[in-house]
Amino acid sequence: MGRYKDVFRRSLTDPTGFWAEAASAIDWYTEPETILDDSNPPFYRWFLGGTLNTCHNALDRHVEGGRADQKALIYDSPVTGVKRTYTYRELRDETARFAGVLHGLGIARGDRVVIYMPMIPEAVVAMLACARLGAVHSVVFGGFAAHELAVRIDDAKPRLIVSASCGIEVTRVIEYKPIIDKAIEEAEHKPEHTVIVQRPQAAAGMAERDLDWHELMAHAQPHECVPVAATDPLYILYTSGTTGKPKGVVRDNGGHAVALAWSMRNVYDTHAGEVFWAASDIGWVVGHSYIVYAPLLAGCTTVLYEGKPVGTPDAGAFWRVAEEHRVKTLFTAPTGFRAIRKEDPNGKLMVRYDLAGFRYLFLAGERLDPETYRWAGQLLGVPVVDHWWQTETGWAIAADPMGLEKLPTRPGSPTMPVPGYDVRIFDDEGNEVPPGQTGQIVIRLPMPPGCLPTLWHNDEGYANAYLSRYPGYYLTGDGGFRDADGYLYVMGRTDDVINVAGHRLSTGEMEEVLASHPAVAECAVFGVNDELKGEVPRGFVVLKAGVTADPDALAAELAQMIRMRIGAIATLSRLDVVPGLPKTRSGKILRKTMRGIANGRDEPVPSTIDDAAVLDGLRPILRPNGPGRLS
């Protein structure tokens, strides 16, 4: 480790100098007076005294700097058959006009706007238009039901909601307007207006407070960028809380712009004029950071994809999009590639496409099992980069930094901490543990720019949730270890570390064993209550397409693999071979919901579930003493 080691060391020993240099990649109206304000720990702020505008940095400066006719946004929607491209000039002009619409409706700097939209260009325009005015957007994932939307409305207190008449999920149309109406009815706070993009697949009935996007835009006057303080909020993004109440993660303007621009060069090795595709949803942090802001801040072309990249109607979508739009870097979740591995294990679909320009595959959002990692690498012949980060951080905590130095990778590890992050492993008492020992992953304060400075109007909640357990450190909530060379291994949420007769075991480690079997496409392991041992692990596996196996014999074989590779204490209490595992629309397996049902709790069906029928089919065998026991 040459360049990486030097850069990483400097980021920790001289953070003000390091990030001051990084900030030179951003246009400032007023240069920051203080790079790191550490006067009120643990509430640190970056680039105090600086003023800028995120929309200017994402659009206007590229238009003014010679990239006006370069593609900025490619909209690819197989579910509607529509493809549309926006140059930087076109996207700037559209955004400026919608900023004029918002201004005409009274939206000003600091006002909140909730955006509840499908994956359409107007969603990106709405986000950037809020940034242009200095308004604070809060994007709510379009799959959330009315109650979740109402909770966010009451917390953010928006003056306005921007939405569409419907979303499209492969074979069905989801009407958004009834959901919005129900949410507003439930919420105590009442937004003044709702702006609706009418889509041809389903027209929305309009009430007195509802305004038509296209009618407003027809008469709109463009609005200039409004300078804001670096410490002013850019957006609020809600993430799940342990109390059931969503936590409003705040992202500031200055630190966010600096960190994301730096990450495009140094983590993703993707530069102005190149094409970046994050196959996610704008409702999640990946969509905020790497569909919208980071690629545009870097002068890249970003792909906005409406539909599921795996499965109907476009089973080869990853490869088609990569070829058609000349994608250099793809960022998605491991679930997508496990699905490809299951349906097309030999890569027959991939070989139909010219991927000569494809250079990197980045995976994040859940643990990348070693078998999928190896398979993807062998199939593509390009670096497969497992990296780890959170909604709260907004960008990678650990990665193989392709733009700095390509480090040797190790299956199961997202490689090394990214410069700026001082990552430690602590035991329950706050002592740093030796290499190889699992514990709590924490980050020494201050965290680098781009990370949350606090929760929306909830400093106390921020401190209690993240900073109180280990003073001076941010608690990630994930468990893991570092090996003797410093490589980080993230084994999953700490509530997924189970205690079996006094032994702490990682269900993630057990999943790695199951996933290494050649017949297994996907798997899940979680702890269930046991009168004798406290908790015992229980497993579920999905077989690859075309594989037939005797369930009892396979279960016994898999259980023996775990016994041999982890130890007898990790013996599965039960293992079921099932046709599918329940997931959210972003591809995460609903382990917590499954665990609750298996432990006898009446778990509600999450509103973000992809296919409720899958979960319903598993309920009988999930329930304590249910039928179908295989081992």
GUPAZA-402415 format. One line per 2 residues: number of its first residue (from 1); their letters; for each residue x, z, y of C-alpha. Coordinates in steps of 0.1 Angstrom, whole numbers, plus 5000, padded with zeros to 4 digits. Layout:
% residues N
NUM) a) X:Z:Y | ...;
% end
This chain:
% residues 631
1) mg) 5000:5000:5000 | 5018:4987:5031;
3) ry) 4996:4977:5060 | 4966:4996:5048;
5) kd) 4986:5028:5046 | 5000:5024:5081;
7) vf) 4967:5016:5097 | 4949:5044:5079;
9) rr) 4975:5070:5089 | 4974:5059:5125;
11) sl) 4935:5061:5125 | 4937:5098:5116;
13) td) 4968:5109:5136 | 4959:5089:5168;
15) pt) 4922:5082:5167 | 4919:5078:5205;
17) gf) 4946:5052:5206 | 4934:5035:5175;
19) wa) 4898:5031:5186 | 4907:5023:5222;
21) ea) 4925:4992:5208 | 4895:4983:5187;
23) as) 4873:4986:5217 | 4892:4958:5234;
25) ai) 4872:4934:5211 | 4840:4943:5230;
27) dw) 4829:4933:5265 | 4824:4963:5288;
29) yt) 4807:4964:5322 | 4826:4996:5328;
31) ep) 4856:5007:5307 | 4852:5040:5289;
33) et) 4867:5070:5307 | 4871:5091:5276;
35) il) 4876:5075:5242 | 4867:5106:5222;
37) dd) 4847:5134:5238 | 4854:5165:5217;
39) sn) 4842:5190:5243 | 4811:5200:5223;
41) pp) 4820:5202:5185 | 4805:5194:5161;
43) fy) 4787:5169:5184 | 4814:5144:5191;
45) rw) 4808:5113:5212 | 4828:5080:5215;
47) fl) 4836:5059:5246 | 4821:5083:5272;
49) gg) 4817:5068:5306 | 4817:5032:5293;
51) tl) 4788:5008:5299 | 4780:4977:5279;
53) nt) 4751:4958:5264 | 4749:4951:5226;
55) ch) 4728:4920:5230 | 4753:4905:5254;
57) na) 4781:4912:5229 | 4761:4897:5201;
59) ld) 4748:4866:5219 | 4756:4859:5256;
61) rh) 4794:4862:5254 | 4795:4837:5225;
63) ve) 4774:4812:5245 | 4797:4817:5275;
65) gg) 4828:4816:5254 | 4823:4782:5238;
67) ra) 4801:4789:5208 | 4767:4779:5223;
69) dq) 4761:4751:5198 | 4774:4770:5167;
71) ka) 4749:4782:5142 | 4741:4819:5148;
73) li) 4711:4824:5125 | 4700:4805:5094;
75) yd) 4665:4814:5082 | 4659:4805:5045;
77) sp) 4625:4813:5031 | 4618:4799:4996;
79) vt) 4585:4819:4996 | 4572:4797:5024;
81) gv) 4594:4766:5019 | 4607:4770:5055;
83) kr) 4643:4767:5067 | 4652:4770:5103;
85) ty) 4685:4773:5122 | 4692:4788:5156;
87) ty) 4723:4781:5175 | 4738:4809:5196;
89) re) 4722:4793:5227 | 4688:4790:5211;
91) lr) 4689:4826:5198 | 4701:4839:5232;
93) de) 4673:4820:5249 | 4646:4831:5225;
95) ta) 4658:4867:5227 | 4659:4866:5265;
97) rf) 4623:4853:5267 | 4610:4881:5244;
99) ag) 4629:4906:5264 | 4609:4892:5293;
101) vl) 4577:4898:5273 | 4587:4934:5267;
103) hg) 4596:4939:5303 | 4562:4925:5313;
105) lg) 4546:4950:5291 | 4564:4978:5308;
107) ia) 4592:4984:5283 | 4623:4997:5300;
109) rg) 4657:5013:5291 | 4652:5043:5268;
111) dr) 4616:5034:5257 | 4610:5031:5220;
113) vv) 4597:5001:5201 | 4587:5002:5164;
115) iy) 4593:4969:5146 | 4573:4966:5114;
117) mp) 4581:4930:5102 | 4589:4908:5073;
119) mi) 4621:4888:5070 | 4614:4863:5097;
121) pe) 4635:4852:5127 | 4611:4870:5151;
123) av) 4622:4903:5136 | 4658:4896:5146;
125) va) 4647:4884:5180 | 4627:4916:5186;
127) ml) 4657:4938:5177 | 4680:4920:5200;
129) ac) 4655:4919:5228 | 4652:4957:5227;
131) ar) 4689:4959:5228 | 4689:4935:5258;
133) lg) 4667:4958:5278 | 4683:4991:5266;
135) av) 4651:5000:5248 | 4655:5018:5215;
137) hs) 4641:5000:5184 | 4630:5017:5152;
139) vv) 4626:4992:5124 | 4603:5003:5096;
141) fg) 4607:4986:5063 | 4577:4963:5058;
143) gf) 4570:4977:5024 | 4561:5011:5037;
145) aa) 4525:5022:5035 | 4504:5034:5065;
147) he) 4513:5071:5061 | 4550:5065:5062;
149) la) 4546:5043:5093 | 4524:5069:5109;
151) vr) 4550:5096:5104 | 4576:5074:5121;
153) id) 4553:5066:5150 | 4547:5103:5156;
155) da) 4585:5110:5156 | 4597:5080:5176;
157) kp) 4567:5079:5199 | 4569:5042:5206;
159) rl) 4552:5025:5236 | 4548:4994:5215;
161) iv) 4547:4981:5179 | 4560:4946:5171;
163) sa) 4547:4932:5138 | 4534:4901:5120;
165) sc) 4501:4892:5104 | 4516:4894:5069;
167) gi) 4546:4896:5047 | 4551:4875:5016;
169) ev) 4564:4889:4983 | 4571:4859:4960;
171) tr) 4536:4854:4947 | 4514:4876:4969;
173) vi) 4506:4879:5006 | 4506:4914:5021;
175) ey) 4485:4918:5052 | 4502:4940:5077;
177) kp) 4475:4944:5103 | 4453:4967:5083;
179) ii) 4483:4989:5075 | 4492:4991:5112;
181) dk) 4456:4999:5122 | 4454:5027:5096;
183) ai) 4488:5041:5106 | 4478:5042:5143;
185) ee) 4445:5058:5134 | 4464:5085:5114;
187) ae) 4492:5091:5140 | 4487:5115:5168;
189) hk) 4508:5093:5191 | 4491:5061:5201;
191) pe) 4512:5031:5211 | 4499:5011:5241;
193) ht) 4501:4976:5224 | 4508:4958:5192;
195) vi) 4524:4924:5194 | 4516:4903:5164;
197) vq) 4533:4872:5150 | 4505:4852:5135;
199) rp) 4516:4836:5102 | 4497:4807:5086;
201) qa) 4495:4825:5052 | 4471:4852:5066;
203) aa) 4457:4855:5102 | 4453:4890:5116;
205) gm) 4421:4900:5133 | 4430:4911:5168;
207) ae) 4417:4942:5186 | 4419:4951:5223;
209) rd) 4454:4965:5221 | 4467:4936:5201;
211) ld) 4487:4907:5217 | 4497:4874:5202;
213) wh) 4535:4868:5201 | 4533:4830:5206;
215) el) 4509:4833:5235 | 4531:4858:5252;
217) ma) 4562:4837:5246 | 4546:4806:5260;
219) ha) 4545:4821:5295 | 4576:4844:5293;
221) qp) 4604:4845:5318 | 4639:4853:5304;
223) he) 4653:4887:5312 | 4690:4895:5317;
225) cv) 4710:4921:5298 | 4707:4957:5311;
227) pv) 4739:4977:5312 | 4736:5010:5291;
229) aa) 4759:5039:5285 | 4780:5037:5254;
231) td) 4764:5069:5243 | 4728:5057:5248;
233) pl) 4709:5051:5216 | 4706:5016:5203;
235) yi) 4682:5024:5175 | 4666:5050:5153;
237) ly) 4665:5044:5115 | 4646:5068:5093;
239) ts) 4661:5079:5060 | 4646:5103:5034;
241) gt) 4650:5140:5039 | 4650:5168:5014;
243) tg) 4619:5183:5030 | 4600:5152:5027;
245) kp) 4601:5145:5064 | 4621:5114:5073;
247) kg) 4653:5120:5093 | 4657:5098:5123;
249) vv) 4693:5086:5122 | 4705:5077:5157;
251) rd) 4730:5049:5163 | 4747:5046:5197;
253) ng) 4756:5014:5215 | 4793:5017:5221;
255) gh) 4806:5032:5189 | 4783:5010:5169;
257) av) 4795:4977:5185 | 4832:4987:5182;
259) al) 4830:4998:5146 | 4810:4969:5133;
261) aw) 4832:4943:5150 | 4862:4960:5136;
263) sm) 4847:4961:5101 | 4840:4923:5100;
265) rn) 4877:4916:5106 | 4893:4943:5086;
267) vy) 4869:4951:5057 | 4851:4918:5051;
269) dt) 4878:4894:5064 | 4851:4873:5080;
271) ha) 4856:4858:5114 | 4840:4838:5142;
273) ge) 4825:4805:5129 | 4823:4817:5092;
275) vf) 4791:4823:5073 | 4781:4858:5062;
277) wa) 4751:4866:5040 | 4738:4901:5035;
279) as) 4711:4898:5009 | 4691:4928:5020;
281) di) 4662:4936:5043 | 4663:4944:5080;
283) gw) 4644:4975:5073 | 4674:4991:5057;
285) vv) 4708:5000:5072 | 4725:4970:5055;
287) gh) 4701:4947:5073 | 4706:4964:5107;
289) sy) 4744:4964:5103 | 4752:4932:5084;
291) iv) 4723:4908:5088 | 4718:4913:5125;
293) ya) 4745:4931:5144 | 4779:4928:5128;
295) pl) 4780:4891:5121 | 4767:4883:5156;
297) la) 4791:4906:5173 | 4819:4888:5154;
299) gc) 4806:4853:5163 | 4797:4845:5127;
301) tt) 4767:4827:5113 | 4743:4851:5095;
303) vl) 4717:4842:5068 | 4682:4857:5070;
305) ye) 4667:4852:5035 | 4630:4858:5029;
307) gk) 4623:4863:4992 | 4640:4878:4961;
309) pv) 4674:4862:4954 | 4669:4868:4917;
311) gt) 4639:4857:4898 | 4608:4836:4907;
313) pd) 4607:4812:4924 | 4644:4806:4928;
315) ag) 4664:4820:4899 | 4697:4805:4912;
317) af) 4692:4815:4948 | 4725:4833:4952;
319) wr) 4743:4801:4943 | 4720:4777:4961;
321) va) 4723:4796:4994 | 4760:4800:4990;
323) ee) 4765:4762:4985 | 4739:4750:5010;
325) hr) 4749:4772:5039 | 4786:4774:5030;
327) vk) 4786:4812:5027 | 4820:4827:5027;
329) tl) 4811:4863:5021 | 4781:4877:5002;
331) ft) 4770:4913:5004 | 4743:4926:4981;
333) ap) 4734:4954:4957 | 4747:4957:4921;
335) tg) 4711:4955:4908 | 4710:4918:4918;
337) fr) 4740:4910:4897 | 4729:4931:4868;
339) ai) 4697:4910:4869 | 4717:4878:4869;
341) rk) 4739:4891:4841 | 4707:4898:4821;
343) ed) 4691:4864:4827 | 4721:4842:4828;
345) pn) 4750:4860:4811 | 4771:4828:4807;
347) gk) 4767:4816:4843 | 4749:4784:4834;
349) lm) 4730:4784:4867 | 4761:4790:4888;
351) vr) 4781:4760:4875 | 4755:4737:4890;
353) yd) 4766:4746:4925 | 4797:4739:4946;
355) la) 4811:4773:4955 | 4845:4761:4968;
357) gf) 4840:4779:5001 | 4828:4812:4986;
359) ry) 4855:4839:4990 | 4841:4874:4986;
361) lf) 4814:4894:4968 | 4808:4928:4983;
363) la) 4785:4952:4964 | 4770:4985:4977;
365) ge) 4738:5006:4978 | 4742:5021:4944;
367) rl) 4770:5027:4918 | 4786:4996:4905;
369) dp) 4791:5000:4868 | 4824:4987:4855;
371) et) 4809:4961:4831 | 4789:4944:4859;
373) yr) 4821:4945:4881 | 4842:4929:4854;
375) wa) 4815:4903:4845 | 4810:4893:4882;
377) gq) 4847:4890:4887 | 4852:4868:4857;
379) ll) 4822:4846:4865 | 4831:4840:4901;
381) gv) 4868:4841:4902 | 4868:4858:4936;
383) pv) 4874:4894:4947 | 4844:4916:4938;
385) vd) 4845:4945:4962 | 4827:4977:4954;
387) hw) 4823:4997:4986 | 4804:5028:4996;
389) wq) 4786:5040:5027 | 4754:5055:5039;
391) te) 4725:5050:5063 | 4741:5078:5083;
393) tg) 4775:5062:5087 | 4762:5027:5093;
395) wa) 4793:5011:5078 | 4818:5015:5050;
397) ia) 4833:5049:5042 | 4854:5035:5013;
399) ad) 4863:4999:5004 | 4890:4975:4994;
401) pm) 4898:4963:5030 | 4901:4925:5025;
403) gl) 4912:4919:5061 | 4939:4945:5061;
405) ek) 4954:4944:5026 | 4940:4935:4992;
407) lp) 4946:4966:4972 | 4945:4967:4934;
409) tr) 4910:4976:4923 | 4899:5000:4897;
411) pg) 4865:4997:4879 | 4841:5025:4890;
413) sp) 4859:5030:4923 | 4851:5017:4958;
415) tm) 4889:5019:4963 | 4902:5038:4993;
417) pv) 4888:5055:5024 | 4884:5031:5053;
419) pg) 4905:5038:5083 | 4888:5064:5105;
421) yd) 4874:5084:5075 | 4892:5115:5064;
423) vr) 4876:5119:5030 | 4881:5151:5010;
425) if) 4866:5166:4978 | 4855:5202:4980;
427) dd) 4842:5227:4954 | 4811:5248:4961;
429) eg) 4832:5274:4980 | 4848:5249:5003;
431) ne) 4881:5246:4986 | 4898:5212:4983;
433) vp) 4900:5203:4946 | 4929:5187:4928;
435) pg) 4929:5150:4918 | 4906:5142:4890;
437) qt) 4882:5171:4895 | 4847:5164:4906;
439) gq) 4832:5180:4937 | 4814:5174:4969;
441) iv) 4825:5144:4989 | 4829:5154:5026;
443) ir) 4844:5138:5057 | 4864:5157:5082;
445) lp) 4850:5157:5117 | 4850:5138:5140;
447) mp) 4838:5108:5120 | 4848:5074:5134;
449) pg) 4827:5054:5159 | 4795:5039:5145;
451) cl) 4784:5070:5126 | 4754:5090:5136;
453) pt) 4760:5114:5165 | 4729:5133:5157;
455) lw) 4692:5130:5145 | 4665:5118:5169;
457) hn) 4656:5148:5191 | 4668:5171:5163;
459) de) 4704:5184:5169 | 4696:5215:5149;
461) gy) 4683:5195:5119 | 4715:5174:5120;
463) an) 4737:5204:5120 | 4717:5221:5092;
465) ay) 4715:5190:5070 | 4750:5177:5073;
467) ls) 4774:5201:5090 | 4766:5237:5082;
469) ry) 4777:5240:5046 | 4814:5232:5053;
471) pg) 4821:5239:5090 | 4843:5211:5105;
473) yy) 4831:5186:5078 | 4802:5162:5072;
475) lt) 4785:5167:5039 | 4778:5133:5024;
477) gd) 4755:5146:4996 | 4774:5126:4971;
479) gg) 4797:5139:4944 | 4828:5124:4931;
481) fr) 4866:5127:4928 | 4899:5111:4938;
483) da) 4925:5102:4913 | 4962:5108:4917;
485) dg) 4967:5077:4938 | 4939:5086:4962;
487) yl) 4913:5062:4948 | 4878:5075:4954;
489) yv) 4851:5076:4927 | 4816:5082:4938;
491) mg) 4795:5095:4909 | 4761:5097:4927;
493) rt) 4741:5121:4946 | 4750:5157:4940;
495) dd) 4715:5164:4927 | 4723:5139:4900;
497) vi) 4751:5161:4888 | 4735:5181:4861;
499) nv) 4744:5215:4847 | 4744:5216:4809;
501) ag) 4750:5251:4796 | 4773:5258:4825;
503) hr) 4791:5224:4824 | 4787:5201:4854;
505) ls) 4782:5166:4841 | 4778:5133:4861;
507) tg) 4749:5112:4849 | 4767:5083:4866;
509) em) 4795:5087:4842 | 4771:5086:4813;
511) ee) 4755:5054:4827 | 4789:5038:4828;
513) vl) 4792:5044:4790 | 4758:5030:4783;
515) as) 4763:4999:4805 | 4796:4991:4787;
517) hp) 4776:4983:4755 | 4773:4945:4751;
519) av) 4735:4947:4745 | 4727:4967:4776;
521) ae) 4716:4950:4808 | 4705:4981:4828;
523) ca) 4703:5018:4822 | 4694:5052:4838;
525) vf) 4704:5087:4830 | 4690:5119:4846;
527) gv) 4686:5155:4838 | 4655:5171:4822;
529) nd) 4647:5208:4819 | 4658:5225:4787;
531) el) 4650:5261:4778 | 4683:5267:4761;
533) kg) 4708:5247:4781 | 4691:5246:4815;
535) ev) 4693:5208:4817 | 4701:5181:4792;
537) pr) 4706:5144:4799 | 4680:5118:4790;
539) gf) 4686:5080:4789 | 4668:5047:4792;
541) vv) 4683:5013:4786 | 4670:4977:4791;
543) lk) 4684:4951:4768 | 4699:4917:4779;
545) ag) 4676:4887:4776 | 4676:4873:4741;
547) vt) 4692:4904:4725 | 4673:4920:4696;
549) ad) 4684:4953:4682 | 4669:4980:4661;
551) pd) 4660:5007:4687 | 4668:5037:4665;
553) al) 4702:5022:4654 | 4711:5013:4690;
555) aa) 4701:5047:4703 | 4723:5064:4677;
557) el) 4752:5041:4686 | 4749:5047:4723;
559) aq) 4746:5084:4718 | 4777:5084:4697;
561) mi) 4796:5064:4724 | 4788:5091:4750;
563) rm) 4798:5118:4726 | 4831:5100:4719;
565) ri) 4839:5091:4755 | 4827:5122:4774;
567) ga) 4822:5149:4748 | 4796:5166:4727;
569) ia) 4782:5186:4757 | 4770:5152:4771;
571) tl) 4749:5144:4741 | 4717:5127:4751;
573) sr) 4686:5147:4744 | 4667:5114:4740;
575) ld) 4672:5077:4746 | 4645:5051:4750;
577) vv) 4649:5013:4749 | 4624:5000:4774;
579) pg) 4614:4966:4788 | 4622:4975:4824;
581) lp) 4631:5003:4848 | 4611:5011:4880;
583) kt) 4628:5002:4912 | 4623:5001:4949;
585) rs) 4621:4967:4966 | 4657:4970:4976;
587) gk) 4667:4973:4940 | 4674:5010:4935;
589) il) 4662:5025:4903 | 4637:5053:4908;
591) rk) 4657:5080:4890 | 4643:5109:4910;
593) tm) 4607:5098:4903 | 4614:5093:4866;
595) rg) 4631:5127:4865 | 4602:5144:4882;
597) ia) 4577:5130:4857 | 4599:5139:4827;
599) ng) 4601:5175:4840 | 4563:5178:4842;
601) rd) 4558:5172:4879 | 4529:5150:4892;
603) ep) 4551:5125:4911 | 4533:5102:4935;
605) vp) 4542:5065:4933 | 4567:5057:4961;
607) st) 4554:5032:4986 | 4586:5012:4983;
609) id) 4582:5006:4945 | 4587:4970:4935;
611) da) 4564:4970:4905 | 4542:5000:4899;
613) av) 4532:4987:4865 | 4567:4992:4852;
615) ld) 4565:5029:4861 | 4530:5033:4848;
617) gl) 4542:5018:4814 | 4569:5044:4812;
619) rp) 4547:5074:4821 | 4536:5082:4785;
621) il) 4572:5084:4772 | 4585:5101:4804;
623) rp) 4561:5130:4801 | 4574:5160:4782;
625) ng) 4570:5156:4745 | 4556:5121:4750;
627) pg) 4557:5095:4722 | 4584:5069:4716;
629) rl) 4613:5092:4710 | 4642:5072:4696;
631) s) 4671:5096:4693;
% end
